[in-house]
């Protein structure tokens, strides 16, 4: 590949990795804000979302400039287009962390999550953060083996999501409808966040192999 293109792509990749780490940090801090009813922390997560949005805009501008100046072809073009798609996934992930923080802010000084569900929601936050941190590593290393692991790792989030809904549908649920709605929203935010991390990994697989993960041959 041309040297100028290689330098531009390296800068874009660094930006994508930074976005993924920011999203991972945001969901972790938003979870703490949600469970502790910490208004200050929620506000810092909300304010920090602007940085992630700016990074995405910068990456889009870089990618468009590469398309205009370098006229990439074949694998080069795939790399630029995939980077644009990954940046969009990461920006949406940041928005989901933002939604968790806004939920904490809206219910302050009350807690949006009943105490008996704290452990489950805390684990959802941990899983979401781990998945996105792993996606960041995949962006940096393009390690296909690790990328393929993420979809299996996401099963833990799906299990937690289902467990939470079983608690909400239990006849012994004694909390308000508003509480049930908030927990449902939070659970959906975490589930979608994890899905974006998996999609990022799948896009890296496509970048490296030129083949969509569902079309790869089974072992």
C-alpha positions in Angstrom: 0.0 0.0 0.0 1.1 3.6 -0.6 2.9 5.1 2.3 0.6 8.1 2.6 -2.5 5.9 2.6 -0.9 3.6 5.2 -0.2 6.6 7.5 -3.8 7.9 7.1 -5.2 4.5 7.8 -3.1 4.0 10.9 -4.3 7.4 12.3 -7.9 6.3 11.6 -7.4 3.0 13.3 -5.9 4.7 16.4 -9.0 6.9 16.5 -11.3 4.0 16.4 -9.4 2.3 19.2 -9.7 5.5 21.2 -13.4 5.7 20.6 -13.9 2.1 21.7 -12.0 2.7 24.9 -14.0 5.8 25.6 -17.3 3.9 25.1 -16.1 1.1 27.4 -15.2 3.7 30.1 -18.5 5.5 29.6 -20.7 2.4 30.2 -18.7 1.5 33.3 -19.1 5.0 34.8 -22.7 5.2 33.7 -23.4 1.9 35.5 -21.9 3.3 38.7 -23.9 6.5 38.4 -27.1 4.4 37.8 -26.7 2.1 40.8 -25.3 4.7 43.2 -27.7 7.5 42.1 -24.6 9.6 41.6 -25.7 12.8 39.8 -22.2 14.2 39.5 -20.9 11.1 37.8 -23.9 10.9 35.5 -23.3 14.5 34.4 -19.6 13.7 33.6 -20.7 10.8 31.4 -23.2 13.0 29.7 -20.6 15.8 29.1 -18.0 13.3 27.9 -20.2 12.1 25.1 -19.3 15.2 23.1 -15.7 14.0 22.9 -16.7 10.7 21.3 -19.0 12.5 18.9 -16.1 14.8 17.9 -13.8 11.9 17.4 -16.4 10.3 15.0 -16.7 13.5 13.0 -12.9 13.7 12.8 -12.6 10.1 11.6 -15.3 10.7 9.0 -13.5 13.7 7.7 -10.2 11.8 7.6 -11.8 8.9 5.7 -13.5 11.2 3.2 -10.1 12.9 2.6 -8.5 9.5 2.0 -11.1 8.7 -0.5 -10.6 12.0 -2.3 -6.8 12.2 -2.2 -5.6 8.6 -2.3 -8.3 7.0 -4.5 -8.0 3.7 -2.7 -8.9 0.5 -4.5 -9.8 -3.1 -3.6 -8.6 -3.9 0.0 -7.7 -0.2 0.6 -11.2 0.9 -0.2 -12.6 -1.9 2.1 -10.5 -0.6 4.9 -11.8 2.9 4.6 -15.4 2.0 4.3 -15.2 -0.5 7.2 -13.6 2.2 9.4 -16.6 4.5 8.7 -19.0 1.8 9.7 -17.1 0.9 12.8 -17.0 4.6 13.9 -20.8 4.7 13.5 -21.1 1.6 15.7 -18.9 3.1 18.4 -20.8 6.4 18.3 -24.1 4.6 18.9 -22.4 2.7 21.8 -21.6 6.0 23.3 -25.2 7.1 23.0 -26.3 4.0 24.9 -23.9 4.8 27.7 -25.3 8.3 27.6 -28.8 7.0 27.9 -27.9 5.0 31.0 -26.4 8.2 32.6 -29.5 10.2 31.7 -31.7 7.6 33.3 -29.7 8.0 36.5 -30.0 11.8 36.3 -33.7 11.7 35.6 -34.5 9.6 38.7 -32.0 11.4 41.0 -32.1 11.5 44.0 -34.0 8.2 43.8 -32.5 5.0 42.5 -33.7 3.8 39.1 -32.9 0.2 39.9 -34.4 -1.6 42.9 -31.8 -2.9 45.4 -32.4 -6.5 44.7 -31.6 -6.1 41.0 -28.3 -4.2 41.6 -26.1 -7.3 41.3 -27.7 -8.2 37.9 -27.4 -4.7 36.5 -23.9 -4.3 37.8 -22.9 -7.5 36.1 -24.5 -6.2 32.9 -22.3 -3.1 33.1 -19.2 -5.2 33.7 -20.0 -7.5 30.7 -20.7 -4.5 28.5 -17.4 -2.8 29.5 -15.4 -6.0 29.0 -16.9 -6.6 25.5 -16.1 -3.1 24.3 -12.6 -3.2 25.7 -12.1 -6.5 23.9 -13.5 -4.9 20.7 -10.9 -2.1 21.1 -8.2 -4.7 21.3 -9.5 -6.3 18.1 -9.4 -3.0 16.3 -5.8 -2.5 17.3 -4.5 -6.1 16.7 -6.9 -7.4 14.0 -6.7 -10.7 15.9 -9.4 -12.9 14.2 -9.4 -15.5 17.0 -10.3 -12.9 19.6 -12.8 -11.2 17.2 -14.6 -14.5 16.8 -14.8 -14.9 20.6 -16.9 -11.9 21.1 -20.2 -13.3 19.8 -19.8 -16.2 22.4 -18.9 -13.7 25.1 -22.2 -11.8 24.3 -24.2 -14.9 25.5 -23.5 -13.7 29.1 -25.3 -10.5 28.4 -28.2 -12.3 26.8 -28.5 -14.5 29.8 -28.5 -11.5 32.2 -31.1 -9.7 30.0 -33.4 -12.7 30.2 -32.9 -13.1 33.9 -33.8 -9.5 34.5 -37.1 -9.9 32.6 -38.0 -13.0 34.5 -37.7 -10.9 37.7 -39.9 -8.2 36.2 -42.6 -10.7 35.2 -42.6 -12.4 38.5 -45.8 -12.1 40.5 -43.7 -11.1 43.5 -42.6 -7.8 41.8 -43.5 -5.2 44.4 -42.1 -2.0 42.8 -43.8 0.6 40.7 -44.6 0.6 37.0 -42.0 3.4 36.6 -39.4 1.2 38.2 -40.2 -1.6 35.8 -40.0 0.7 32.8 -36.7 2.1 33.9 -35.2 -1.4 34.5 -36.5 -2.5 31.1 -34.9 0.5 29.4 -31.6 0.0 31.2 -31.5 -3.7 30.3 -32.1 -2.9 26.6 -29.4 -0.2 26.6 -26.9 -2.8 27.9 -28.0 -5.4 25.5 -27.7 -3.1 22.5 -24.3 -1.8 23.7 -23.0 -5.4 23.8 -24.4 -6.0 20.3 -22.5 -3.0 18.9 -19.2 -4.4 20.4 -19.9 -7.7 18.6 -20.7 -5.9 15.4 -17.4 -4.0 15.6 -15.6 -7.4 15.9 -17.5 -8.7 12.9 -16.6 -5.7 10.8 -12.9 -6.2 11.7 -13.2 -9.8 10.5 -14.6 -8.6 7.2 -11.8 -6.0 7.0 -9.1 -8.7 7.3 -10.7 -11.5 5.3 -13.0 -9.8 2.9 -15.7 -12.3 4.0 -18.6 -11.7 6.3 -18.4 -13.7 9.5 -21.6 -15.7 8.7 -20.0 -16.8 5.5 -16.8 -18.1 7.0 -16.4 -21.9 6.9 -17.1 -23.7 10.1 -14.3 -25.5 11.9 
